[in-house]
Amino acid sequence: MPADQLVDHVPTYLPQADQIKLIAQLRDFENQNYYTSKYPSDLLQGDGWTGFDVFNFSDGQRDRIKGIALSNSCDIDLANSRALPARIVFAPLVPVSNYVRLLQATAIAAEQIAQKIDSIKKQLVTSLFYLPRGAGLDEDHIALLDDLHNVPLGAFGARQDKAKLFTLSQMGAYLLLLKISIHFCRLGENVDRD
């Protein structure tokens, strides 16, 4: 989406000055801070955490991984009472260096790998959300938006060994929402359904 069209999609609850600031940050997102130090213990959409459980479909093994919460903040607020137990949807976080090693193992040329990583860092790959080193990430990571998992919210909330890695800044959170929207809700899919 061209940056000039972003004004139509900026949250209206933000004061006008913050809307203008967010649009400017999104136009230059590669040079912006993705993280904030606010909300150090809250569980919010776009937060990175350790302590997510995933199950390997092929062998049934359970692994504990880093992930990014994709569920809406209000849906995963532990203070909200519910008739039925809530679940938290998350995407695994993988170091970019691990992704590069996987690409190298497939014998892709180094130049092609560099181009892929450049596209990822520019947020051009719809199935991956790039997260630069910072906050609790000691190196660049990607969130795998096509490899989603979920766990019971109560079980995750009760984990004593989980740790928050980051909270996205206003710009980072909005960039994530744009990426999720494009990845899952692409209106221009060119499929005639009637």
C-alpha positions in Angstrom: 0.0 0.0 0.0 1.4 3.4 -0.9 2.3 5.5 2.1 -0.1 8.3 0.9 -3.0 5.9 1.3 -2.1 5.0 4.9 -3.9 8.1 6.2 -7.2 6.3 5.5 -6.3 3.4 7.7 -4.7 5.1 10.7 -6.5 4.5 14.0 -9.0 7.3 14.7 -8.6 7.0 18.5 -5.1 8.5 18.2 -4.9 12.3 18.5 -4.2 14.0 15.2 -0.6 14.8 16.1 0.0 11.1 16.8 -1.7 10.1 13.6 0.6 12.4 11.6 3.6 11.0 13.5 2.5 7.3 12.9 2.1 8.0 9.1 5.6 9.5 9.0 7.1 6.5 10.9 5.4 4.0 8.6 6.7 5.9 5.5 10.2 5.4 7.0 9.7 2.1 9.0 13.1 0.7 8.2 14.7 3.5 10.3 12.2 3.4 13.2 12.2 1.8 16.6 9.9 -1.2 16.5 9.8 -1.5 20.3 8.6 0.4 23.4 9.5 0.0 27.1 5.8 0.5 28.1 3.7 -2.4 29.3 6.6 -4.5 30.7 4.3 -7.2 32.1 1.0 -6.8 30.1 0.1 -9.4 27.5 -0.7 -7.5 24.3 -1.2 -8.2 20.6 2.3 -8.1 19.0 4.2 -8.9 22.2 7.1 -11.3 21.9 7.4 -14.0 24.7 9.3 -17.1 25.5 7.4 -20.0 26.9 5.0 -20.9 24.1 4.4 -24.6 23.5 4.2 -26.1 20.0 3.5 -29.6 19.0 5.3 -31.3 16.1 2.6 -32.8 13.9 4.9 -35.6 12.6 6.2 -37.0 15.9 4.0 -35.5 18.6 6.9 -33.9 20.4 6.4 -30.7 22.4 8.8 -27.8 22.2 9.0 -24.5 24.0 9.7 -21.6 21.7 9.7 -17.9 21.3 6.6 -16.4 19.7 4.6 -13.3 18.9 1.1 -12.9 20.2 -1.4 -12.4 17.3 -4.7 -12.5 19.3 -6.4 -9.1 20.0 -5.2 -7.5 23.3 -8.7 -7.5 24.7 -9.2 -11.2 23.9 -6.0 -12.2 25.8 -6.5 -9.9 28.8 -6.3 -12.2 31.8 -8.5 -9.9 33.7 -11.5 -10.4 31.4 -14.0 -13.0 32.5 -15.3 -15.4 29.9 -18.0 -18.0 29.6 -15.5 -20.3 27.8 -11.7 -20.5 28.2 -9.8 -18.3 25.8 -6.9 -19.3 23.7 -3.9 -17.2 22.5 -2.9 -17.4 18.9 0.8 -16.9 18.2 3.4 -17.2 15.5 6.9 -18.7 16.1 9.9 -16.3 16.2 13.0 -17.5 14.3 16.4 -15.9 14.1 17.1 -14.6 10.6 20.5 -16.4 10.8 18.6 -19.7 11.2 16.5 -18.9 8.2 19.6 -18.0 6.2 21.2 -21.4 7.1 18.0 -23.2 5.9 18.2 -21.3 2.6 21.9 -22.2 2.3 21.2 -25.8 2.8 18.9 -25.8 -0.3 21.8 -24.6 -2.4 20.3 -21.3 -3.2 22.9 -18.8 -4.5 24.3 -16.4 -2.0 23.0 -13.4 -4.1 19.5 -14.8 -4.1 19.6 -15.3 -0.3 20.8 -11.7 0.1 17.9 -10.5 -2.1 15.4 -12.6 0.0 16.7 -11.2 3.3 16.5 -7.7 1.8 12.9 -8.2 0.8 12.1 -9.6 4.3 13.7 -6.6 6.0 11.6 -4.3 3.8 8.5 -6.2 4.9 7.8 -7.3 1.3 7.3 -11.0 2.1 3.7 -11.3 3.2 4.1 -14.5 5.2 7.0 -13.2 7.3 7.1 -10.3 9.8 10.6 -8.9 10.2 11.7 -7.9 13.7 15.1 -6.1 14.0 17.4 -6.8 16.9 16.4 -4.9 20.0 14.5 -5.0 23.3 14.8 -8.7 24.3 15.9 -9.9 20.8 19.7 -10.3 20.6 19.6 -10.7 16.8 17.1 -10.0 13.9 14.1 -12.4 13.9 11.2 -13.2 11.7 7.7 -14.2 12.8 6.3 -17.0 10.7 2.7 -15.8 9.9 2.0 -19.0 7.9 2.8 -21.3 10.9 0.3 -20.3 13.6 -0.3 -22.1 16.8 -2.6 -21.6 19.9 -2.5 -22.5 23.6 -5.0 -22.0 26.4 -4.7 -18.5 27.7 -4.9 -19.7 31.3 -2.1 -22.2 30.9 0.1 -19.6 29.2 -0.7 -17.0 31.9 0.1 -19.4 34.7 3.6 -20.3 33.3 6.3 -19.3 35.7 9.1 -19.8 33.1 7.7 -17.4 30.4 9.5 -14.1 29.8 8.5 -11.0 27.8 10.9 -10.2 25.0 9.4 -7.1 23.6 6.3 -4.9 23.2 5.9 -3.3 19.8 5.8 0.5 19.6 2.8 2.2 18.0 4.6 2.0 14.6 5.6 -1.6 15.1 2.2 -2.7 16.2 0.5 -1.0 13.3 3.0 -2.4 10.8 2.2 -5.9 12.3 -1.5 -5.2 11.8 -0.9 -4.2 8.2 1.1 -7.4 7.6 -1.5 -9.6 9.2 -4.2 -7.9 7.2 -2.4 -8.4 3.9 -1.4 -12.0 4.7 -4.8 -13.2 5.8 -7.3 -10.8 4.2 -6.0 -10.0 0.7 -9.0 -8.5 -1.1 -7.3 -8.5 -4.4 -6.9 -12.3 -4.7 -8.3 -12.3 -8.2 -10.7 -15.2 -7.6 -14.2 -14.9 -8.9 -16.4 -16.7 -6.3 -19.7 -16.4 -8.1 
